[in-house]
Amino acid sequence: MAAIEYYFTMTSPYVYIAGTRLEAIAAAHDVRIDYRPVDAAALFARTGGTPLAERHENRKAYRLQDLCRQAARAGLAINPRPAHFPTNPAPAAYAVIAAQEAGGGDLGALVHGLARACWAQERDIAADDVIRDALAAAGFDPALADRGLLAGAETYTRNLERAIAAGAFGVPFYVVGEERFWGQDRLEDLAAHLDGKP
């Protein structure tokens, strides 16, 4: 079965705006999704990106407008300046890694639930109770939040190296073979590629 390597962090508003469209595309094309949460700040730093805090004010202002437009188009509520951003994305990433290893739930729902908690529900996705709630809502054992932390940290580090090797430089980033797609606004291009179209 073909696979989509999905590089992301739940603290990205564009990962939130992507919703579960990737999962719908994968199901329609009978392809697997390999969820690979990454440290987006480290990915940007390693690949020439500029951290949000260091961007020109014009870019920051445009980003806020774009987030609202893109979320409205996707039918999603968003607070472009959430109470708990930035926050440490690692605990949520470890939970996704543990859930993918354990199986039995809906990984797409887990990723979207954690992103929604940050960008629409004013919850801190570094907090244990928020992670447990998201795990339970997606059909996973909430206790996964407390297990496999060392393995999760090791996988998280490997995911960063794998992302760079695959050509990723931002999130969300999707890789299918040699084809790369950056941003939730390229999901239609990903679907077209899977359909065999240019």
C-alpha positions as CSV (number, residue, x, y, z in Angstrom):
1,M,0.0,0.0,0.0
2,A,1.2,3.5,-0.9
3,A,1.9,5.9,2.0
4,I,1.8,9.6,2.7
5,E,4.4,10.7,5.1
6,Y,2.8,13.5,7.1
7,Y,5.1,16.0,9.0
8,F,3.2,18.3,11.4
9,T,2.9,19.9,14.8
10,M,-0.3,20.5,16.6
11,T,0.8,24.1,17.4
12,S,0.6,25.0,13.7
13,P,-2.6,26.8,12.8
14,Y,-2.4,25.5,9.3
15,V,-2.3,21.9,10.6
16,Y,-5.5,22.8,12.4
17,I,-7.0,24.4,9.3
18,A,-6.2,21.2,7.4
19,G,-8.8,19.5,9.5
20,T,-9.2,15.9,8.5
21,R,-9.0,16.5,4.7
22,L,-5.8,14.4,4.5
23,E,-7.6,11.5,6.1
24,A,-10.4,11.8,3.6
25,I,-8.0,11.9,0.7
26,A,-6.1,8.9,2.0
27,A,-9.3,6.9,2.4
28,A,-10.5,7.8,-1.1
29,H,-7.2,6.6,-2.6
30,D,-6.6,3.6,-0.3
31,V,-3.3,4.9,0.9
32,R,-1.8,4.8,4.4
33,I,-0.8,7.9,6.4
34,D,2.4,7.8,8.4
35,Y,2.0,10.4,11.1
36,R,5.3,12.0,12.0
37,P,5.1,14.9,14.5
38,V,8.1,17.1,14.4
39,D,9.6,20.0,16.2
40,A,8.6,22.7,13.8
41,A,10.9,25.4,15.3
42,A,13.9,23.1,14.9
43,L,12.8,22.2,11.3
44,F,12.6,25.9,10.4
45,A,15.9,26.7,12.0
46,R,17.6,23.8,10.1
47,T,16.1,24.6,6.7
48,G,16.4,28.4,6.6
49,G,13.0,29.5,8.0
50,T,12.4,32.6,10.0
51,P,10.7,32.1,13.4
52,L,7.4,34.0,13.8
53,A,8.7,36.3,16.5
54,E,11.5,37.5,14.2
55,R,9.4,38.1,11.1
56,H,8.6,41.7,9.9
57,E,5.4,43.2,11.2
58,N,3.9,43.2,7.7
59,R,4.3,39.4,7.5
60,K,2.8,39.0,11.0
61,A,-0.2,41.1,10.2
62,Y,-0.8,39.2,6.9
63,R,-0.5,35.9,8.7
64,L,-3.3,36.9,11.1
65,Q,-5.6,37.9,8.2
66,D,-4.8,34.8,6.3
67,L,-5.5,32.5,9.2
68,C,-9.0,34.0,9.6
69,R,-9.7,33.7,5.9
70,Q,-8.4,30.1,5.6
71,A,-10.3,29.0,8.7
72,A,-13.5,30.5,7.5
73,R,-13.1,28.8,4.1
74,A,-12.7,25.5,6.0
75,G,-15.7,26.2,8.2
76,L,-13.6,26.2,11.4
77,A,-13.6,28.6,14.3
78,I,-10.2,30.0,15.1
79,N,-8.5,32.4,17.5
80,P,-5.5,33.6,15.6
81,R,-3.9,34.7,18.9
82,P,-4.7,31.8,21.2
83,A,-4.0,32.0,25.0
84,H,-1.6,29.0,25.0
85,F,0.6,29.8,22.0
86,P,3.4,29.3,21.9
87,T,3.5,26.2,24.1
88,N,5.6,23.1,24.3
89,P,4.5,20.8,21.5
90,A,6.5,17.8,22.6
91,P,4.0,16.2,25.1
92,A,1.2,16.2,22.5
93,A,3.7,14.8,19.9
94,Y,4.7,12.0,22.2
95,A,1.0,11.1,22.8
96,V,0.5,10.9,19.0
97,I,3.5,8.7,18.6
98,A,2.3,6.4,21.4
99,A,-1.2,6.3,20.0
100,Q,0.2,5.4,16.5
101,E,2.2,2.6,18.1
102,A,-0.7,1.3,20.2
103,G,-3.4,1.5,17.5
104,G,-7.1,1.2,18.2
105,G,-8.2,4.7,17.7
106,D,-8.5,7.5,15.1
107,L,-5.1,9.2,14.7
108,G,-6.5,11.9,12.4
109,A,-9.1,12.8,15.0
110,L,-6.4,12.9,17.7
111,V,-4.2,15.2,15.7
112,H,-7.1,17.5,14.8
113,G,-8.5,17.4,18.3
114,L,-5.2,18.5,19.8
115,A,-4.8,21.3,17.2
116,R,-8.4,22.4,17.8
117,A,-7.7,22.5,21.5
118,C,-5.0,25.0,20.9
119,W,-6.5,27.1,18.1
120,A,-10.2,27.1,18.9
121,Q,-10.7,26.0,22.6
122,E,-8.1,28.0,24.4
123,R,-6.5,24.9,26.0
124,D,-2.8,24.2,26.6
125,I,-1.9,21.1,24.6
126,A,1.2,20.7,26.8
127,A,-1.1,19.9,29.8
128,D,-1.7,16.3,30.7
129,D,-5.5,16.7,31.1
130,V,-5.8,18.2,27.6
131,I,-3.8,15.4,26.1
132,R,-5.8,12.7,28.0
133,D,-9.1,14.3,26.9
134,A,-7.9,14.3,23.2
135,L,-6.8,10.7,23.4
136,A,-10.1,9.5,24.9
137,A,-12.1,11.5,22.4
138,A,-10.2,9.9,19.5
139,G,-10.8,6.4,20.9
140,F,-7.4,5.8,22.6
141,D,-6.5,4.9,26.1
142,P,-5.9,8.2,27.9
143,A,-3.1,6.5,29.9
144,L,-1.0,6.6,26.7
145,A,-0.1,10.1,27.8
146,D,2.0,8.6,30.6
147,R,3.6,5.8,28.7
148,G,6.6,5.5,26.3
149,L,7.9,9.0,26.9
150,L,11.5,8.0,26.2
151,A,10.6,6.1,23.1
152,G,8.4,9.1,22.1
153,A,11.3,11.5,22.5
154,E,13.6,9.3,20.4
155,T,11.0,9.0,17.6
156,Y,10.4,12.7,17.8
157,T,14.1,13.4,17.2
158,R,14.2,10.8,14.4
159,N,11.2,12.4,12.7
160,L,13.0,15.7,12.5
161,E,15.9,14.1,10.8
162,R,13.6,12.1,8.5
163,A,11.7,15.3,7.6
164,I,14.9,17.1,6.6
165,A,16.1,14.1,4.6
166,A,12.7,14.0,2.8
167,G,12.9,17.7,1.8
168,A,10.5,19.1,4.3
169,F,11.0,22.7,5.6
170,G,7.7,23.6,7.1
171,V,4.4,22.1,8.4
172,P,2.1,20.7,7.4
173,F,4.2,18.8,4.9
174,Y,3.2,15.8,2.9
175,V,5.6,13.4,1.0
176,V,4.5,10.7,-1.4
177,G,7.5,9.0,-2.9
178,E,9.6,11.8,-4.5
179,E,6.6,14.3,-4.6
180,R,6.4,17.0,-1.9
181,F,3.5,19.2,-0.9
182,W,3.8,22.0,1.6
183,G,0.8,23.5,3.3
184,Q,-2.9,22.7,3.9
185,D,-3.7,24.7,0.7
186,R,-1.8,22.0,-1.3
187,L,-4.0,19.1,-0.3
188,E,-5.9,19.3,-3.6
189,D,-2.6,19.0,-5.4
190,L,-1.8,15.9,-3.3
191,A,-5.1,14.4,-4.2
192,A,-4.5,15.1,-7.9
193,H,-1.1,13.4,-7.7
194,L,-2.7,10.3,-6.2
195,D,-5.2,10.4,-9.1
196,G,-2.2,10.3,-11.5
197,K,-2.7,13.9,-12.7
198,P,0.1,16.5,-12.9
